Amino acid sequence: MNKKKIANLAPYGYITPITVILVGFVIVSVIISIVLSFTRYNIMTPPTFYGLKNYERLVTDTKFMKALFNTLKLMVMIVPLQMILSLIVSVFLVSHRHMLIGKIANSVIFIPVLCSNAATGVIWRELLNGKIPAVETFFGLFGIKASMLLGNAKTALAVVAAVAIWKMLGYYVVIYSSGLLGISESFYEAAKVDGAGTVTRFFRITLPMLKPTIILAVFLSITSSLQCFDLIYTMTGGGPNNASTTLVIYAYSLCFAGSSSAGYAMAVSNILFVVILVIAMLQRGMMKREASEI
């Protein structure tokens, strides 16, 4: 084999490890999940064919409907605020990137991203358990009892959403910052010459040029919020009274908690998979359209 052929094959060698991982741990897992969703399976006994009964059960399962509603509700609470806040912060940091405050803030805001979701959830659960006087006093200034936030069905999911936004803010700031830094200064200079103010430049130059980055960030935020598990599990466990139970939490409880119903859990998981797949296809289509317009 000559050097040219080896050079042509080299790129395939580079992607082989990740391809093996993708096929072995993602694609195969999805196929197994789909197959098991048509069976009656409780982990301890061999699966038996169950037809469409697991999917028929979804229609009449009030807990599934509640979990689906909570999943969508969590997404609606997280995505808009996460996108707006991260964009505002990234604009500030990019405009002050050569100043000390910008450099310090850029580092500090990314620290929560480095912490695991499970550890973050445990820390916030302990902070809001009412045993820390300073925390109780702080929330008391706003007429809020910290110890009741996670124990109240009306506020539990909102608190989880707030923590999720805070934790991943730095991640999306980095994404937006990279997009902002890719916009040529010549556009802003030309706009200044034409008399455009800061607000006009933002809406007429920054946002349109940042559209592909926004599409990517929104997609990542949506998929992340739909799959949120460890943060919810460590903070509320899905409670109180299933107020923060999402599809992922519900599927986990069906499979591993109480009377195991793994086949039905797979059906629940597959519904979430289809939702994410549709969103991914929409994002792909939007990105292609943006690329063709450039």
C-alpha positions in Angstrom: 0.0 0.0 0.0 1.5 3.3 -1.1 1.8 6.5 1.0 -1.1 8.2 -0.8 -3.5 5.4 0.0 -2.4 5.4 3.6 -2.9 9.1 3.8 -6.4 8.7 2.4 -7.2 6.0 5.0 -5.8 8.0 7.9 -8.9 10.1 8.6 -11.0 7.0 8.9 -8.6 5.7 11.5 -9.0 8.9 13.5 -12.8 8.5 13.7 -12.8 4.8 14.3 -12.7 5.0 18.2 -15.6 7.4 18.5 -17.5 5.5 15.8 -17.2 2.2 17.8 -18.3 4.1 21.0 -21.3 5.6 19.1 -22.4 2.3 17.7 -21.8 0.3 20.8 -23.2 2.6 23.5 -25.8 4.7 21.6 -27.2 3.0 18.5 -27.2 -0.5 19.9 -28.8 0.9 23.1 -31.5 2.6 21.1 -32.2 -0.6 19.2 -32.4 -2.7 22.4 -34.7 -0.1 24.0 -37.1 -0.2 21.0 -37.1 -4.0 21.0 -37.7 -4.3 24.8 -40.5 -1.7 24.6 -42.6 -4.3 22.9 -42.0 -6.9 25.7 -43.1 -7.5 29.2 -39.9 -7.3 31.1 -38.9 -6.7 34.7 -35.1 -7.3 34.6 -35.3 -10.3 36.8 -37.1 -12.5 34.3 -36.6 -13.0 30.5 -38.7 -10.6 28.3 -41.8 -11.9 26.7 -43.5 -10.4 23.6 -46.2 -7.9 24.7 -47.1 -6.2 21.4 -48.3 -2.6 21.6 -49.7 -2.9 25.1 -47.0 -0.8 26.6 -47.7 2.0 24.2 -51.4 1.6 24.6 -50.9 2.0 28.4 -49.3 5.4 27.8 -52.5 6.9 26.6 -54.4 6.1 29.9 -51.4 6.6 32.3 -52.0 9.8 34.3 -48.5 9.6 35.8 -47.0 9.5 32.3 -49.1 12.5 31.2 -48.0 14.4 34.4 -44.4 13.5 33.7 -44.7 14.6 30.0 -46.3 17.9 31.1 -43.5 18.5 33.7 -40.9 17.8 31.1 -42.3 20.3 28.7 -42.9 22.8 31.5 -39.3 22.5 32.6 -38.1 23.1 29.1 -40.2 26.2 28.8 -38.9 27.5 32.1 -35.2 26.8 31.3 -34.6 27.5 27.6 -35.9 31.2 27.1 -34.3 32.5 30.3 -31.0 30.5 29.8 -30.7 31.9 26.2 -31.5 35.5 27.1 -29.3 35.6 30.2 -26.3 33.9 28.5 -26.5 36.2 25.5 -26.6 39.3 27.7 -23.7 38.1 29.8 -21.7 37.1 26.7 -22.2 40.5 25.1 -20.9 42.1 28.3 -17.9 39.8 28.6 -16.9 40.2 25.0 -17.2 44.0 25.1 -15.0 43.9 28.3 -12.7 41.0 27.3 -9.5 43.2 27.5 -10.4 44.5 31.0 -9.7 42.8 34.3 -13.4 42.5 35.2 -14.1 40.7 32.0 -11.3 38.2 32.5 -12.3 37.4 36.1 -16.0 37.1 35.3 -15.3 34.9 32.3 -13.5 32.4 34.6 -15.9 32.6 37.6 -19.0 32.1 35.5 -17.7 28.9 34.1 -16.9 27.3 37.5 -20.5 25.8 38.0 -20.2 24.1 34.6 -17.2 22.1 35.9 -19.2 20.6 38.8 -21.2 17.5 38.3 -25.0 17.8 38.2 -25.3 15.3 41.1 -22.9 17.3 43.3 -24.7 20.5 42.4 -28.1 19.1 43.2 -26.9 17.8 46.6 -25.3 21.2 47.5 -28.4 23.1 46.6 -30.6 20.6 48.4 -28.6 21.1 51.6 -28.6 24.9 51.1 -32.4 24.9 50.9 -33.1 22.4 53.7 -33.6 25.2 56.3 -30.6 24.3 58.4 -28.4 27.2 57.4 -29.5 30.4 59.1 -27.7 32.7 56.6 -29.7 31.2 53.7 -33.0 31.4 55.6 -32.3 35.0 56.4 -31.4 35.9 52.8 -34.6 34.4 51.4 -36.6 35.8 54.3 -35.7 39.3 53.0 -38.0 38.5 50.1 -40.7 36.9 52.2 -39.6 33.4 51.1 -39.0 30.4 53.4 -36.1 28.6 51.9 -36.9 25.3 53.6 -40.3 25.2 51.8 -39.1 25.7 48.2 -38.2 22.1 47.4 -41.1 20.8 49.6 -43.8 22.8 47.9 -45.4 21.3 44.7 -45.8 24.8 43.3 -42.2 25.8 43.5 -40.1 22.6 43.4 -39.8 22.4 39.6 -39.2 26.2 39.3 -36.3 25.9 41.8 -34.8 23.0 39.8 -35.1 25.1 36.6 -33.4 28.1 38.3 -30.5 25.9 39.5 -30.2 24.4 36.0 -30.0 27.8 34.4 -27.4 29.0 36.9 -25.3 25.9 36.5 -25.1 25.9 32.7 -25.0 29.6 32.1 -21.3 29.7 31.6 -21.5 26.9 29.0 -23.8 28.9 26.8 -21.9 32.1 27.4 -18.8 30.4 25.9 -20.9 29.4 22.8 -22.3 32.8 22.3 -18.9 34.5 23.0 -17.3 32.4 20.2 -20.1 33.5 17.9 -19.7 37.2 18.9 -16.0 37.1 18.4 -16.5 35.7 14.9 -18.4 38.9 13.8 -16.1 41.3 12.0 -15.6 44.7 13.6 -15.9 46.3 10.2 -19.7 45.8 10.3 -19.9 47.8 13.6 -17.6 50.5 12.4 -19.6 51.0 9.2 -22.8 51.1 11.3 -21.3 53.8 13.6 -20.4 55.9 10.5 -24.0 55.7 9.4 -25.1 56.9 12.9 -26.5 53.6 14.2 -26.6 53.4 18.0 -25.8 50.5 20.3 -29.3 49.1 20.3 -29.6 49.4 16.6 -26.3 47.7 16.0 -27.3 44.8 18.3 -30.6 44.1 16.5 -29.4 44.9 13.0 -26.0 43.3 13.1 -25.3 41.2 16.2 -28.5 39.1 16.2 -28.7 38.4 12.5 -25.0 37.4 12.3 -25.4 35.3 15.5 -28.4 33.4 14.2 -26.6 30.0 13.5 -25.1 30.2 17.0 -28.5 30.9 18.5 -30.0 27.9 16.7 -27.3 25.6 18.0 -27.5 27.0 21.6 -31.3 26.7 21.7 -31.1 23.1 20.4 -28.5 22.1 23.0 -30.5 23.8 25.8 -33.7 22.1 24.7 -32.2 18.6 24.6 -30.4 19.2 27.9 -33.6 20.3 29.7 -35.6 17.4 28.3 -33.0 14.9 29.5 -32.4 16.5 32.9 -32.1 13.7 35.5 -29.4 13.8 38.1 -30.2 17.4 39.1 -33.8 16.6 39.7 -33.1 13.2 41.3 -30.7 14.7 43.9 -32.7 17.8 44.6 -36.3 16.5 44.8 -36.3 12.9 43.7 -39.3 13.8 41.5 -41.4 15.0 44.4 -43.3 16.3 46.2 -46.3 14.3 44.9 -44.7 13.9 41.5 -44.6 17.7 41.0 -41.0 17.5 39.6 -41.2 14.0 38.0 -40.2 14.3 34.3 -40.1 11.5 31.7 -36.6 10.6 32.6 -37.3 10.4 36.3 -40.5 8.4 35.6 -38.7 5.9 33.3 -36.0 5.4 36.0 -38.6 4.8 38.7 -40.5 2.3 36.5 -37.3 0.4 35.8 -35.4 0.5 39.1 -37.7 1.6 41.9 -40.5 -0.5 43.4 -42.1 -3.1 41.1 -39.9 -3.2 38.1 -41.5 -2.6 34.7 -38.6 -2.2 32.4 -40.5 -2.9 29.2 -42.9 0.0 30.0 -40.0 2.2 31.0 -38.4 1.6 27.6 -41.7 2.8 26.0 -41.6 5.9 28.0 -38.0 6.5 27.1 -38.7 6.0 23.4 -41.3 8.7 23.5 -38.7 11.1 24.8 -36.3 9.8 22.2 -38.8 10.6 19.4 -39.3 14.1 20.7 -35.6 14.8 20.8 -35.1 13.2 17.4 -37.8 15.5 15.9 -36.2 18.6 17.5 -32.8 17.5 16.1 -34.2 17.1 12.6 -35.7 20.6 12.9 -32.4 22.1 14.0 -30.6 20.3 11.2 -33.0 21.7 8.7 -32.7 25.2 10.1 -28.9 25.1 10.1 -28.9 23.9 6.4 -31.2 26.7 5.4 -29.0 29.2 7.2 -25.9 27.8 5.5 -27.6 28.1 2.1 -28.5 31.7 2.7 -25.0 32.8 3.6 
